[in-house]
Amino acid sequence: MNDVAGGWLHEYIEAMPELLHKLPKNVITIFTGRNLLYHLLAIFLTFLIVMSGFDWAYYRWTRAGLFAQLALPAITLGTFVPILGTLAILSLGEISKNQRIITTAWALGQAGILGYLISIFYKTFTGRIPPPFRDFRMSAQNLNSLTDTSHGFQFGFFKGGVFWGWPSSHTTVAFAMSVCLITLYPKNKLLIVLALVYTFYVGLGVSVSIHWLSEFVAGAIIGSVVGKVVGNGFREKLISS
């Protein structure tokens, strides 16, 4: 068993450079041209949602116990599926010696990593204060959660940490990986439906639990940009494999 595990690990390490396929170019593309306009759109929509009071209104509307129960699995799925799912696809590709599956796994890996790092980059400078919550369950019925804190940005460097805030990392990663998968397999309708159901469940789930609605919206836009760019970068490689 150890020899088998060691063999798989060796194959993973040998194949890992594929994770970096067109990485510098993809990073530049994500922040240039039309894609830069999408980043600005995410910022503008956040401003609009916050200043209109809709962020706070959405918080008040969606913090009932039922929403919390439905949303809690979204946090878990959004945390572990990107990692375990990618490893499972990669393992399947290695076992079956299917290069297309292997390439798909590495594309998803790059999309997920870039989505996470870019969301962390933004959080470093925006310092968005998260909604009031306790043990991943928020409740507007608590007296200390009746004050509107949706305007709580702390612009600067590292004023709000990198684990909470704008945009939602769960949403950004979910959209990045799903849009990447859809870009690689645009004719697979079942795959598209499953990817979108998962993505919106995670994004909307965290928007009624640990994030503001505007953080879901921004994460969806930025994640989609990341997924499209990475998917296009890997598409030619996938077709030729």
PyMOL commands that set and color helices and strands:
alter all, ss='L'
color gray80, all
select helices_A, chain A and resi 2-20+23-30+33-51+54-61+65-96+99-126+143-145+169-184+189-207+213-240
alter helices_A, ss='H'
color red, helices_A
deselect
rebuild
show_as cartoon
